[in-house]
Amino acid sequence: MNNQSSNKSKFISDFFIDITTDTCPMTFVKTKIQLEKMQSGQILEVLLNHGEPLKNVPLSAVELGHIILDQYAQEDGKTYRLFIRCA
């Protein structure tokens, strides 16, 4: 388990990925690859940038049947944390 949650969410992640250095479409590709390694019900925490990744990663995850549990801005206002429950 790799959990680096900042504890602002009521959810505790089973896995964590940082995709802030990636650009679309790699942001969701990396998220999808991690979700495919996980068991149903596990929670993935994703650190991502504002803008296109924040718009597309949650949308794509939901389209694949996963559930967005929480999403919030970091203190820097440029990055966000996204919590996804694996389908």
C-alpha positions as CSV (number, residue, x, y, z in Angstrom):
1,M,0.0,0.0,0.0
2,N,1.3,3.4,-0.9
3,N,-0.7,6.0,1.0
4,Q,0.4,9.6,1.0
5,S,-3.0,11.2,1.8
6,S,-3.0,14.7,3.2
7,N,-5.9,13.8,5.5
8,K,-8.3,16.6,4.2
9,S,-10.5,13.8,2.8
10,K,-12.6,11.5,4.9
11,F,-11.4,8.7,2.7
12,I,-8.2,6.7,3.2
13,S,-6.5,5.6,0.0
14,D,-5.1,2.2,-0.7
15,F,-2.9,3.5,-3.5
16,F,-1.5,6.9,-4.5
17,I,-0.2,8.3,-7.8
18,D,1.1,11.7,-8.7
19,I,0.4,12.7,-12.3
20,T,1.3,16.4,-12.0
21,T,4.3,16.0,-14.3
22,D,2.2,14.3,-17.0
23,T,0.1,15.7,-19.8
24,C,-3.1,14.4,-21.4
25,P,-3.6,11.7,-22.5
26,M,-0.9,10.2,-20.2
27,T,-2.7,11.5,-17.1
28,F,-5.6,9.1,-17.6
29,V,-3.5,6.3,-19.1
30,K,-1.4,6.2,-15.8
31,T,-4.6,6.4,-13.7
32,K,-6.3,3.6,-15.7
33,I,-3.2,1.4,-15.5
34,Q,-3.2,1.8,-11.7
35,L,-7.0,1.1,-11.4
36,E,-6.6,-2.0,-13.5
37,K,-4.1,-3.4,-10.9
38,M,-6.5,-2.8,-8.1
39,Q,-9.3,-4.8,-6.6
40,S,-12.9,-3.7,-6.6
41,G,-13.6,-1.4,-3.7
42,Q,-10.0,-0.2,-3.2
43,I,-9.4,3.6,-3.3
44,L,-6.9,5.4,-5.5
45,E,-5.8,8.8,-4.6
46,V,-4.5,10.9,-7.5
47,L,-2.6,14.1,-7.3
48,L,-3.3,16.1,-10.5
49,N,-3.1,19.5,-12.0
50,H,-6.0,22.0,-12.5
51,G,-7.3,22.3,-16.0
52,E,-7.5,19.5,-18.5
53,P,-6.4,16.7,-16.2
54,L,-8.9,17.8,-13.5
55,K,-11.7,17.8,-16.1
56,N,-10.8,14.6,-18.0
57,V,-9.5,12.1,-15.4
58,P,-12.6,12.1,-13.3
59,L,-14.9,12.0,-16.3
60,S,-12.9,9.1,-17.9
61,A,-12.9,7.1,-14.6
62,V,-16.7,7.4,-14.3
63,E,-17.1,6.4,-17.9
64,L,-15.3,3.1,-17.0
65,G,-17.6,2.5,-14.0
66,H,-15.4,3.8,-11.2
67,I,-16.8,6.1,-8.5
68,I,-15.4,9.6,-7.6
69,L,-15.5,9.8,-3.9
70,D,-13.9,13.2,-3.2
71,Q,-12.0,15.9,-5.0
72,Y,-10.4,19.0,-3.5
73,A,-7.9,21.7,-4.2
74,Q,-4.5,21.7,-2.6
75,E,-3.3,24.8,-0.8
76,D,-1.2,25.9,-3.8
77,G,-4.5,26.3,-5.8
78,K,-2.8,24.5,-8.8
79,T,-3.1,20.9,-7.8
80,Y,-6.0,18.7,-6.7
81,R,-6.5,15.4,-4.9
82,L,-9.0,13.0,-6.4
83,F,-10.2,9.9,-4.7
84,I,-11.5,7.1,-6.9
85,R,-13.2,3.9,-5.8
86,C,-12.3,1.1,-8.1
87,A,-15.2,-0.7,-9.7
